[in-house]
Amino acid sequence: MKKLFIVNSRADSKALARFKTAYSKCSEENPGVSEIIYTEFAGHAGEAAAIAAKQDDVLVIACGGDGTIHEVANALAESKTPMAVIPLGTGNDFTRSVMDGNHRDNCEVCVSDIFSDNFKVKDSDMIKVTSFDREGNKLDSSSAWCLNVASIGLDTEVQLRAKGKVLAHPNSSFVRSTAYITSALGCIFNYRKFNFRFNTLRGDGKPNDSEKDVFTLLAVCNASYYGDGFCPAPHAKIDDGLINCCAIDAVALPRALYLLTKYKKGKHEGYKEIDSFVTTRITVESTGSRDLNGNYDGEDFSGHKVSFECYPGAIRLAIYG
């Protein structure tokens, strides 16, 4: 099987340097079995993966952060071409659900396993996100496949602030490592109420229509982690054919701060202000004057109405070990 490494040229500089050393060594020891592409423009990773999906017997390796993984996964969704991941980003949240700490912390181990075929290809789920405007027209620019976690509400506001901080200080590792948590605290003090309702076929037998229409956030999860280690769905599995959802009520500030600490650690389930359930499809609709703002795998989207549907086996993932 040929190995195509698609590498985000703007990945974490230290991780990227370590990757280059490991790849150079393994490719020299295994000539002719691999190819490497360093991204040169926005969307390049997806374009390269789409071309690879038309070839036979190719493993595509997404080397970067969650954004690179999202781009490559969207190109390979519903194809026969498998995808592996080498974490070279800051949060690397998706990898927390699919690999052990040794692989997450050591790209050299990942590269070695790829070249030695030390992995198993596993059919895995994806969530298809489809956004619509107020007239019911599909918004292609806000519709995509989600491999990890999608959310609406506070999380998106936090993400926008975090991205702004990183862009303002691109060379600061401290800012990169703290941008999400500091942005979360800033938003939770000032902006934590969002108007929407949802409809779903719940796995717990409770009413399918949400009883409230004001929330702090709704997380729609295929895997467990996002936002640099926040854990909205501690029991999520990427191959069970289910979406794990977590809806958090709009609450007073002291309670919000308390629940945030629980949400970070995945210890939030069971509190009366938090509704956790599984489903295969959920539709969310704005009940206010503003459209919904959300994100899937860290990429922003918007729409008046958004549907999330689980597609079992939509992507083939190469899992180490």
N, C-alpha and C positions, 0 to 999 in steps of 0.2 A: 504494500500500500504506500502510495506516494504521500509525503507530508508537506503541506503548504502552510508555512508560518506567516500569518498576517500580523504585523507589529505596528502598534500605535507609536509613531515617531515622537509624540509628545507625552509619552508615559513617564512615570517617575524616573528621574535621571539615574539614581543609584541602582534601581531595579533593572533599568534598561541596560546599563553597563554590565551588570552581572549576567543578564540574559545573553548579551552579545558574546561574552567570553564562553559561556556554556554551549551556545549554538555553534560557534566556530570550532570548538573542540569536537563535538559530536558529529558535525557534518564532515569534518576531515576524516574521522574514523569510519564514517558510513557514506562514502561518496555516491552521488547520483540518486539518492532516495528522497532528497528534500529540496524545497525552494523557499526563498524568503522574500517577502514584500514589505517594505516600510511605507507607511501611508504618507502621501504627499499633499492631500487636500481633504476637505470634509466630504464624507461619503465614500472615500476610497476603499475602506475596509469592506463595506457592503458590496461595492462593485467587484472587487477581487473575489469575494466569496461567491457571488452569483455566477461568475465565470467558472469557478471551480465546481459548482454544483452541476454543471453540464457535462463534466468529465466523469470517467469511471474510476473507481478504486482510489479515491483521494480522501485524506483526512485533513480538514481545515482546522488550524489551531489559532484561536483568537488570543493574541498576546497584548494585554493592556488592562484597562479598568472596566467597570460595568458598562460604560458607554460603548466601548469597542465590542464587548460581548453582545450587547443589544443589537448593534449594527450587523454583526456577522450572523447572529441567530435569526434575524429577520430575513436575511438573504437565503438562509438554508432551511427555513421553515417549510414543512411538507415536502422536503426532498429526501433522497436516499443518502445524501452526503453527510457523514458524521462530523461533529465539532468537538474539539477539545479546548481547554482553557488554560492559559498560563497567566496568573495574576501579576500585573505590573502597574496597577493603579494605586490609589490612595486608600479607599475603603475596601475594595475587592469584596463587596458584600455577597454577591451570588456564590462565590467560591466557598463561603463559610458553610453552605448547605451541601456541597458536593465533593469536598476534599478535606483531608485531615490537615492538622497544623503544620506538619513537616512539609507538605507540598505547598501550602499557602505561603510559608515563610522562605521557601527555597526554590526559586525558579530553576535552579540547576537540576534538582530532583525531577521536576516536571519534564524538562528537556530530555534528560536521560531516559525517562520512562517512555516518552514518545518515540524516541529512536529505537528503543529495545522492545517496542510493542507491548509494554507492560500496562495495558489498559483493557477495559471491556466496554463495548458499545452497548448503550442502554436506551431504549425508547423512552422518551420523557415528554411530559406535558408542556403546553404553552397556553397562554391566555390571549385570545383575540380581542383587541380593544377597538371598538367602532364608535366614532363620535358623530353627532348630528347637530345641525343648527336648529333654530326655533321653528323653521318651516319643515323640518324632517329630512333635510338634505344631508347626505353623508359628507363629512369633512375628511377628505383623504389625508390632508396634512396633519390631522390629529388622530389618525387611526393607524394601528400597528400591532405587531405581535409583542407580547410581554413574556419574558422568560422568568423574571424574578418577582418583583413586587410593583404594583400600581397603587396609586393613592390619590385621594381628592381631599382638599382642605388645608389644614395647617401645614402639612408636610410640604406641599408645593410652595407655600409662602416661605417656609424655612429654606427650601432648596434654592429659590431665587436669590435670597439674601446670601446664602453660603456661596453660590456661584459668583456673586458680585464681589465677595471678599477675596476669593481665590484669584479672580481676574485682576483685582486691584493690587494684589501682592503675589504675583506668579512664582516668585523665587523663594518664598518663605515657607519652609516645611512646617513651621509652627502654625501658621495660618491655615495651611492645607489640612493639618491634623485636627484643628479645633474649630474649623469654620461651621460645621454642622451643629455641634452642640451649643456654640455661642449664638448662632442664628435661631436655634430652637428656643433658647431662653428668651431672646429678644421678642420673638413672635408670641410666645405664650403669655407674656406680660401685656401685650397690646392688641393682638389680632388672632382670636381663636374661635370665632363663631361663623359658621358657614351654612347657608340655606339650601338644603336639598333633601330629597326623599329617595328611597330605593325600593325596588320590588325584586323578589328572588324566590326560588324554590328552596327553602331551608331544609337542612338535614336533621334539625332537631324538632321539627313539628310545630314550631312557633309561627305566628302570622307572617305571611310572605311580604306584606306591605309594612314598611317602617312605621312605627307609631308616632315618631317625632319627625320634624322637618328642619331642625337646627342641630348641627353637629360640630364637633371640633375637627374630626377627620374620619375618613373611611379608608382602610387599607384592604386591598384585594390581592391576595398572595398565592403565588405558585410555589415559592420557596420561603425561607424563614426570615432573612435579614435584609435590611436596607439602611440607608442613612448613616453609614459608618458604624454599624453594629447594633442598631435598634432592631428589636425582635418582635414584630407584631403577630407572628404566626409560629410559635415554638413547635407546633405539631405538624407543620406542613411537610408534605412529601411531593417530590417533583414527578412522581410516576403513579399517583393514586387516582387520577382522573377527577380530582376535586380542587376547588378553589377554597382557600381559607380566608374568611373575612373578619375584620375587626372594626366595629363602629364605636366611636367614643363620643359621648354626649358633650354638649357645651356646659361646662361647669365653672364654678367660682375659682378665682386664681389660686388660693391655697390648695384646693383639691386638685387642680390641674397640675401644679408642681409636684404633688405627691404621686399622682398617677403617671406622670412623665418618667419618674425614676423606676417605676414598676414596668412600664412599657419598654424602656431601654433594655431591661434585663429579661424580657419575656415572662414576667411574673404578674401580668395585669389581668389575666383571665379570672372570672369569678366576681369581680367588683360590679356593683349594681349599675354604675355609669358606663360600663363597657359591655358591648354585645359581640360575642365571638361565635361564629357558626361556620359550617361548611355548605357549599353549594356547587352547582355546575355552571350556573349563569346568574348574573345580577345586572340590573339596569338602574342607573342613577339619573335623576332629573333635577335640574335647578328649580327651586321654588321662589327665588328672589329675582331682582332686576338684573343681577350679574350672571353671566354664564359660568359654568364650572371650570375651574382651573385645576389641573392635576398633572401627574407625571407617571410614566411607565419606564421602569429600569433607569430612572433618573432623567429621562427626556420629557420635556414639557408638552402638554396638550391642553386643549380647551374645547368646550362644546356645551350646548344647552342640555343635551341628553347623551349619555354614554352607556354602551353595553359592554360587558365583560363575559366572555364565554370560554370555558375550558375545552381545549382540543387535545384529547389523550394521544400520546405518541406522535405529536406534531414535529418533534425534532429528535435526532439521534445524537446522544451525548457520549463522548468517550470519558469514562470514569477511571481514574488511576487505581492501580492495584487489582 
